[in-house]
Amino acid sequence: MTAEPDALAVVNQLRDLAADPMNRRAIVQDQGCLPGLILFLDHPNPQVVYSALLAIRYLAECRANREKLRAELGMMLSLQNVMQK
């Protein structure tokens, strides 16, 4: 099995969790979820990047998460890189 289906499965699971408003604060507060989502923004598979962007969008729908998302190391740079692609 290759790494891409695994990455896609993981990011899709995070996206699905983030789609539920009840999970959004917990995901952002978790030590590993947000840095992992940021890493997925640089993934070569566009499906992985798209799912990561959707997850981040869901997380940003919770107003309390926005500052934490903005301040997370690498978030803004990775988003800029996605926009340039």
The first five atom37 places (N, CA, C, CB, O) and aatype in JSON, in Angstrom:
{
  "aatype": [12, 16, 0, 6, 14, 3, 0, 10, 0, 19, 19, 2, 5, 10, 1, 3, 10, 0, 0, 3, 14, 12, 2, 1, 1, 0, 9, 19, 5, 3, 5, 7, 4, 10, 14, 7, 10, 9, 10, 13, 10, 3, 8, 14, 2, 14, 5, 19, 19, 18, 15, 0, 10, 10, 0, 9, 1, 18, 10, 0, 6, 4, 1, 0, 2, 1, 6, 11, 10, 1, 0, 6, 10, 7, 12, 12, 10, 15, 10, 5, 2, 19, 12, 5, 11],
  "atom_mask": [
    [1, 1, 1, 1, 1],
    [1, 1, 1, 1, 1],
    [1, 1, 1, 1, 1],
    [1, 1, 1, 1, 1],
    [1, 1, 1, 1, 1],
    [1, 1, 1, 1, 1],
    [1, 1, 1, 1, 1],
    [1, 1, 1, 1, 1],
    [1, 1, 1, 1, 1],
    [1, 1, 1, 1, 1],
    [1, 1, 1, 1, 1],
    [1, 1, 1, 1, 1],
    [1, 1, 1, 1, 1],
    [1, 1, 1, 1, 1],
    [1, 1, 1, 1, 1],
    [1, 1, 1, 1, 1],
    [1, 1, 1, 1, 1],
    [1, 1, 1, 1, 1],
    [1, 1, 1, 1, 1],
    [1, 1, 1, 1, 1],
    [1, 1, 1, 1, 1],
    [1, 1, 1, 1, 1],
    [1, 1, 1, 1, 1],
    [1, 1, 1, 1, 1],
    [1, 1, 1, 1, 1],
    [1, 1, 1, 1, 1],
    [1, 1, 1, 1, 1],
    [1, 1, 1, 1, 1],
    [1, 1, 1, 1, 1],
    [1, 1, 1, 1, 1],
    [1, 1, 1, 1, 1],
    [1, 1, 1, 0, 1],
    [1, 1, 1, 1, 1],
    [1, 1, 1, 1, 1],
    [1, 1, 1, 1, 1],
    [1, 1, 1, 0, 1],
    [1, 1, 1, 1, 1],
    [1, 1, 1, 1, 1],
    [1, 1, 1, 1, 1],
    [1, 1, 1, 1, 1],
    [1, 1, 1, 1, 1],
    [1, 1, 1, 1, 1],
    [1, 1, 1, 1, 1],
    [1, 1, 1, 1, 1],
    [1, 1, 1, 1, 1],
    [1, 1, 1, 1, 1],
    [1, 1, 1, 1, 1],
    [1, 1, 1, 1, 1],
    [1, 1, 1, 1, 1],
    [1, 1, 1, 1, 1],
    [1, 1, 1, 1, 1],
    [1, 1, 1, 1, 1],
    [1, 1, 1, 1, 1],
    [1, 1, 1, 1, 1],
    [1, 1, 1, 1, 1],
    [1, 1, 1, 1, 1],
    [1, 1, 1, 1, 1],
    [1, 1, 1, 1, 1],
    [1, 1, 1, 1, 1],
    [1, 1, 1, 1, 1],
    [1, 1, 1, 1, 1],
    [1, 1, 1, 1, 1],
    [1, 1, 1, 1, 1],
    [1, 1, 1, 1, 1],
    [1, 1, 1, 1, 1],
    [1, 1, 1, 1, 1],
    [1, 1, 1, 1, 1],
    [1, 1, 1, 1, 1],
    [1, 1, 1, 1, 1],
    [1, 1, 1, 1, 1],
    [1, 1, 1, 1, 1],
    [1, 1, 1, 1, 1],
    [1, 1, 1, 1, 1],
    [1, 1, 1, 0, 1],
    [1, 1, 1, 1, 1],
    [1, 1, 1, 1, 1],
    [1, 1, 1, 1, 1],
    [1, 1, 1, 1, 1],
    [1, 1, 1, 1, 1],
    [1, 1, 1, 1, 1],
    [1, 1, 1, 1, 1],
    [1, 1, 1, 1, 1],
    [1, 1, 1, 1, 1],
    [1, 1, 1, 1, 1],
    [1, 1, 1, 1, 1]
  ],
  "atom_positions": [
    [[0.84, -1.19, 0.0], [0.0, 0.0, 0.0], [0.89, 1.25, 0.0], [-0.96, 0.0, 1.23], [1.9, 1.29, 0.7]],
    [[0.51, 2.25, -0.78], [1.3, 3.47, -0.87], [0.88, 4.47, 0.2], [1.16, 4.09, -2.27], [-0.12, 4.28, 0.89]],
    [[1.67, 5.53, 0.32], [1.38, 6.54, 1.34], [0.19, 7.41, 0.97], [2.61, 7.41, 1.57], [-0.49, 7.91, 1.86]],
    [[-0.08, 7.6, -0.33], [-1.16, 8.5, -0.73], [-2.53, 8.07, -0.25], [-1.18, 8.62, -2.22], [-3.25, 8.89, 0.33]],
    [[-2.94, 6.82, -0.46], [-4.26, 6.45, 0.06], [-4.34, 6.61, 1.58], [-4.59, 5.01, -0.32], [-5.39, 6.96, 2.11]],
    [[-3.24, 6.34, 2.28], [-3.22, 6.53, 3.73], [-3.4, 7.99, 4.08], [-1.92, 5.98, 4.33], [-4.18, 8.33, 4.96]],
    [[-2.68, 8.88, 3.39], [-2.79, 10.31, 3.66], [-4.21, 10.78, 3.34], [-1.76, 11.11, 2.82], [-4.78, 11.57, 4.1]],
    [[-4.76, 10.31, 2.25], [-6.11, 10.7, 1.87], [-7.13, 10.2, 2.89], [-6.45, 10.16, 0.47], [-8.06, 10.92, 3.25]],
    [[-6.95, 8.98, 3.36], [-7.87, 8.43, 4.36], [-7.8, 9.23, 5.66], [-7.54, 6.96, 4.63], [-8.83, 9.52, 6.27]],
    [[-6.6, 9.59, 6.07], [-6.43, 10.34, 7.32], [-7.04, 11.73, 7.21], [-4.94, 10.45, 7.69], [-7.79, 12.15, 8.09]],
    [[-6.73, 12.43, 6.12], [-7.25, 13.79, 5.97], [-8.77, 13.77, 5.78], [-6.58, 14.49, 4.77], [-9.45, 14.68, 6.25]],
    [[-9.29, 12.76, 5.1], [-10.74, 12.66, 4.95], [-11.42, 12.41, 6.3], [-11.09, 11.53, 3.97], [-12.51, 12.92, 6.55]],
    [[-10.77, 11.64, 7.14], [-11.33, 11.39, 8.47], [-11.33, 12.68, 9.3], [-10.53, 10.27, 9.2], [-12.31, 12.98, 9.98]],
    [[-10.25, 13.43, 9.24], [-10.2, 14.72, 9.94], [-11.26, 15.68, 9.38], [-8.8, 15.34, 9.82], [-11.92, 16.39, 10.14]],
    [[-11.4, 15.7, 8.07], [-12.41, 16.55, 7.43], [-13.81, 16.18, 7.92], [-12.33, 16.43, 5.9], [-14.62, 17.05, 8.23]],
    [[-14.08, 14.88, 7.97], [-15.4, 14.43, 8.41], [-15.65, 14.78, 9.88], [-15.54, 12.91, 8.2], [-16.77, 15.14, 10.26]],
    [[-14.62, 14.67, 10.7], [-14.76, 15.07, 12.11], [-14.99, 16.57, 12.22], [-13.51, 14.67, 12.92], [-15.81, 17.02, 13.02]],
    [[-14.27, 17.34, 11.43], [-14.39, 18.8, 11.48], [-15.74, 19.27, 10.94], [-13.27, 19.46, 10.68], [-16.19, 20.37, 11.28]],
    [[-16.39, 18.47, 10.12], [-17.7, 18.83, 9.58], [-18.76, 18.91, 10.69], [-18.14, 17.82, 8.52], [-19.76, 19.62, 10.55]],
    [[-18.54, 18.21, 11.78], [-19.46, 18.24, 12.92], [-19.08, 19.4, 13.84], [-19.42, 16.89, 13.69], [-18.0, 19.4, 14.42]],
    [[-19.96, 20.4, 13.98], [-19.64, 21.56, 14.82], [-19.25, 21.21, 16.26], [-20.81, 22.5, 14.85], [-18.54, 21.97, 16.91]],
    [[-19.71, 20.07, 16.74], [-19.4, 19.68, 18.12], [-17.93, 19.26, 18.29], [-20.31, 18.53, 18.55], [-17.43, 19.23, 19.41]],
    [[-17.24, 18.95, 17.2], [-15.86, 18.49, 17.27], [-14.83, 19.6, 17.03], [-15.64, 17.4, 16.26], [-13.65, 19.4, 17.32]],
    [[-15.25, 20.73, 16.54], [-14.31, 21.73, 16.02], [-13.37, 22.29, 17.07], [-15.08, 22.85, 15.42], [-12.18, 22.43, 16.8]],
    [[-13.84, 22.61, 18.23], [-12.95, 23.16, 19.26], [-11.94, 22.12, 19.73], [-13.77, 23.68, 20.47], [-10.77, 22.43, 19.95]],
    [[-12.39, 20.88, 19.88], [-11.49, 19.82, 20.34], [-10.38, 19.55, 19.32], [-12.28, 18.54, 20.61], [-9.24, 19.3, 19.7]],
    [[-10.71, 19.6, 18.05], [-9.7, 19.35, 17.01], [-8.63, 20.43, 17.06], [-10.35, 19.31, 15.61], [-7.44, 20.12, 16.99]],
    [[-9.03, 21.68, 17.18], [-8.06, 22.78, 17.22], [-7.22, 22.72, 18.48], [-8.78, 24.13, 17.13], [-6.04, 23.08, 18.45]],
    [[-7.79, 22.28, 19.59], [-7.04, 22.21, 20.84], [-6.11, 21.0, 20.91], [-8.0, 22.17, 22.01], [-5.18, 20.99, 21.71]],
    [[-6.34, 19.99, 20.08], [-5.49, 18.81, 20.06], [-4.09, 19.18, 19.57], [-6.1, 17.7, 19.16], [-3.95, 19.98, 18.64]],
    [[-3.07, 18.62, 20.18], [-1.69, 18.98, 19.86], [-1.24, 18.52, 18.48], [-0.76, 18.4, 20.88], [-0.32, 19.11, 17.91]],
    [[-1.87, 17.49, 17.92], [-1.4, 16.94, 16.66], [-2.26, 17.21, 15.45], [0.0, 0.0, 0.0], [-1.77, 17.18, 14.32]],
    [[-3.53, 17.47, 15.64], [-4.45, 17.6, 14.5], [-4.14, 18.79, 13.61], [-5.86, 17.7, 14.98], [-4.02, 18.65, 12.39]],
    [[-4.02, 19.96, 14.19], [-3.81, 21.16, 13.39], [-2.46, 21.15, 12.67], [-3.9, 22.39, 14.28], [-2.42, 21.46, 11.48]],
    [[-1.37, 20.81, 13.35], [-0.1, 20.7, 12.6], [-0.17, 19.67, 11.48], [1.04, 20.34, 13.57], [0.44, 19.86, 10.42]],
    [[-0.9, 18.58, 11.7], [-1.05, 17.57, 10.66], [-1.82, 18.11, 9.46], [0.0, 0.0, 0.0], [-1.45, 17.85, 8.32]],
    [[-2.89, 18.85, 9.73], [-3.65, 19.45, 8.63], [-2.78, 20.41, 7.82], [-4.89, 20.17, 9.16], [-2.88, 20.46, 6.59]],
    [[-1.95, 21.16, 8.5], [-1.07, 22.11, 7.81], [-0.09, 21.36, 6.91], [-0.29, 22.98, 8.84], [0.19, 21.79, 5.79]],
    [[0.43, 20.24, 7.39], [1.33, 19.43, 6.55], [0.62, 18.91, 5.31], [1.9, 18.25, 7.36], [1.22, 18.83, 4.23]],
    [[-0.65, 18.56, 5.45], [-1.41, 18.06, 4.3], [-1.6, 19.13, 3.23], [-2.76, 17.54, 4.76], [-1.84, 18.8, 2.07]],
    [[-1.51, 20.41, 3.59], [-1.65, 21.48, 2.6], [-0.51, 21.47, 1.58], [-1.71, 22.84, 3.3], [-0.66, 22.0, 0.48]],
    [[0.62, 20.87, 1.94], [1.77, 20.8, 1.04], [1.88, 19.45, 0.33], [3.04, 21.06, 1.83], [2.88, 19.18, -0.34]],
    [[0.86, 18.61, 0.46], [0.89, 17.28, -0.12], [0.81, 17.36, -1.65], [-0.27, 16.42, 0.44], [0.12, 18.23, -2.18]],
    [[1.49, 16.46, -2.37], [1.45, 16.5, -3.84], [0.1, 16.08, -4.44], [2.53, 15.6, -4.39], [-0.2, 16.44, -5.58]],
    [[-0.7, 15.33, -3.71], [-2.01, 14.89, -4.22], [-3.05, 16.0, -3.99], [-2.45, 13.56, -3.52], [-3.32, 16.35, -2.85]],
    [[-3.62, 16.54, -5.06], [-4.6, 17.63, -4.92], [-5.83, 17.24, -4.1], [-5.03, 18.09, -6.28], [-6.44, 18.11, -3.47]],
    [[-6.21, 15.97, -4.11], [-7.36, 15.53, -3.31], [-7.07, 15.67, -1.82], [-7.72, 14.07, -3.64], [-7.96, 16.04, -1.04]],
    [[-5.84, 15.38, -1.43], [-5.44, 15.52, -0.02], [-5.48, 16.99, 0.37], [-4.01, 14.93, 0.22], [-5.99, 17.34, 1.44]],
    [[-4.94, 17.86, -0.48], [-4.93, 19.3, -0.21], [-6.36, 19.82, -0.11], [-4.16, 20.05, -1.32], [-6.67, 20.6, 0.8]],
    [[-7.22, 19.4, -1.02], [-8.61, 19.86, -1.01], [-9.32, 19.45, 0.28], [-9.36, 19.31, -2.22], [-10.03, 20.26, 0.88]],
    [[-9.14, 18.21, 0.7], [-9.77, 17.75, 1.94], [-9.23, 18.51, 3.15], [-9.55, 16.24, 2.12], [-9.98, 18.82, 4.08]],
    [[-7.94, 18.8, 3.14], [-7.34, 19.56, 4.24], [-7.92, 20.98, 4.27], [-5.8, 19.61, 4.09], [-8.21, 21.51, 5.34]],
    [[-8.08, 21.58, 3.1], [-8.68, 22.92, 3.04], [-10.12, 22.92, 3.54], [-8.64, 23.45, 1.6], [-10.54, 23.83, 4.25]],
    [[-10.88, 21.9, 3.18], [-12.25, 21.8, 3.69], [-12.27, 21.66, 5.2], [-12.97, 20.62, 3.04], [-13.08, 22.3, 5.88]],
    [[-11.38, 20.83, 5.73], [-11.32, 20.65, 7.18], [-11.0, 21.97, 7.87], [-10.27, 19.59, 7.55], [-11.62, 22.32, 8.88]],
    [[-10.04, 22.71, 7.33], [-9.67, 24.0, 7.91], [-10.83, 24.98, 7.83], [-8.42, 24.58, 7.21], [-11.08, 25.75, 8.76]],
    [[-11.53, 24.96, 6.71], [-12.7, 25.83, 6.57], [-13.75, 25.51, 7.62], [-13.31, 25.7, 5.16], [-14.3, 26.42, 8.25]],
    [[-14.01, 24.23, 7.83], [-14.98, 23.84, 8.86], [-14.52, 24.33, 10.23], [-15.16, 22.3, 8.88], [-15.31, 24.86, 11.01]],
    [[-13.23, 24.15, 10.51], [-12.71, 24.59, 11.81], [-12.84, 26.1, 11.98], [-11.24, 24.17, 11.96], [-13.1, 26.58, 13.09]],
    [[-12.65, 26.85, 10.91], [-12.74, 28.31, 10.97], [-14.17, 28.8, 11.13], [-12.13, 28.92, 9.71], [-14.39, 29.96, 11.49]],
    [[-15.14, 27.96, 10.87], [-16.54, 28.35, 11.07], [-16.83, 28.58, 12.55], [-17.48, 27.29, 10.51], [-17.77, 29.3, 12.89]],
    [[-16.04, 27.99, 13.41], [-16.15, 28.24, 14.85], [-15.31, 29.48, 15.16], [-15.67, 27.0, 15.7], [-14.08, 29.45, 15.09]],
    [[-15.99, 30.56, 15.48], [-15.32, 31.85, 15.69], [-14.18, 31.75, 16.72], [-16.34, 32.89, 16.15], [-13.16, 32.43, 16.58]],
    [[-14.35, 30.93, 17.73], [-13.34, 30.8, 18.78], [-12.04, 30.17, 18.26], [-13.89, 29.96, 19.93], [-10.99, 30.31, 18.89]],
    [[-12.1, 29.48, 17.13], [-10.91, 28.81, 16.57], [-10.06, 29.72, 15.69], [-11.33, 27.6, 15.78], [-8.9, 29.41, 15.43]],
    [[-10.61, 30.8, 15.23], [-9.96, 31.57, 14.16], [-8.58, 32.11, 14.54], [-10.83, 32.72, 13.76], [-7.65, 32.01, 13.74]],
    [[-8.43, 32.66, 15.72], [-7.13, 33.2, 16.12], [-6.09, 32.08, 16.25], [-7.24, 33.97, 17.45], [-4.94, 32.25, 15.85]],
    [[-6.51, 30.96, 16.81], [-5.59, 29.82, 16.96], [-5.17, 29.3, 15.58], [-6.27, 28.68, 17.77], [-4.0, 28.98, 15.37]],
    [[-6.11, 29.23, 14.65], [-5.77, 28.8, 13.29], [-4.78, 29.77, 12.66], [-7.04, 28.7, 12.43], [-3.79, 29.34, 12.06]],
    [[-5.04, 31.05, 12.79], [-4.18, 32.07, 12.17], [-2.77, 32.03, 12.78], [-4.79, 33.47, 12.35], [-1.79, 32.25, 12.08]],
    [[-2.69, 31.76, 14.07], [-1.4, 31.8, 14.77], [-0.6, 30.5, 14.66], [-1.63, 32.11, 16.23], [0.58, 30.47, 15.0]],
    [[-1.24, 29.43, 14.19], [-0.55, 28.14, 14.12], [0.64, 28.21, 13.16], [-1.53, 27.02, 13.66], [0.53, 28.71, 12.04]],
    [[1.77, 27.71, 13.61], [3.01, 27.76, 12.85], [2.83, 27.14, 11.47], [4.12, 27.05, 13.61], [2.43, 25.98, 11.35]],
    [[3.12, 27.89, 10.44], [3.08, 27.4, 9.08], [1.74, 27.54, 8.37], [0.0, 0.0, 0.0], [1.66, 27.34, 7.16]],
    [[0.69, 27.88, 9.1], [-0.65, 27.94, 8.51], [-0.72, 28.97, 7.38], [-1.69, 28.26, 9.58], [-1.1, 28.64, 6.25]],
    [[-0.37, 30.2, 7.67], [-0.53, 31.26, 6.68], [0.39, 31.04, 5.46], [-0.23, 32.63, 7.33], [-0.02, 31.26, 4.32]],
    [[1.6, 30.6, 5.72], [2.53, 30.32, 4.61], [2.02, 29.19, 3.73], [3.92, 29.97, 5.16], [2.08, 29.28, 2.5]],
    [[1.51, 28.13, 4.35], [0.99, 27.01, 3.57], [-0.24, 27.42, 2.76], [0.64, 25.83, 4.5], [-0.4, 26.99, 1.62]],
    [[-1.1, 28.25, 3.33], [-2.27, 28.73, 2.6], [-1.85, 29.61, 1.42], [-3.2, 29.52, 3.54], [-2.45, 29.54, 0.34]],
    [[-0.83, 30.43, 1.63], [-0.33, 31.25, 0.53], [0.25, 30.37, -0.58], [0.74, 32.22, 1.03], [0.04, 30.65, -1.76]],
    [[0.95, 29.32, -0.21], [1.52, 28.4, -1.2], [0.41, 27.72, -2.0], [2.4, 27.35, -0.52], [0.54, 27.54, -3.21]],
    [[-0.68, 27.34, -1.32], [-1.8, 26.7, -2.01], [-2.41, 27.69, -3.01], [-2.88, 26.22, -0.99], [-2.74, 27.32, -4.14]],
    [[-2.56, 28.93, -2.61], [-3.15, 29.92, -3.5], [-2.27, 30.18, -4.72], [-3.38, 31.23, -2.75], [-2.78, 30.46, -5.8]],
    [[-0.96, 30.07, -4.56], [-0.04, 30.29, -5.68], [-0.02, 29.12, -6.66], [1.36, 30.54, -5.16], [0.33, 29.29, -7.83]],
    [[-0.4, 27.94, -6.19], [-0.38, 26.76, -7.08], [-1.49, 26.87, -8.02], [-0.48, 25.46, -6.31], [-1.68, 25.99, -8.86]]
  ]
}
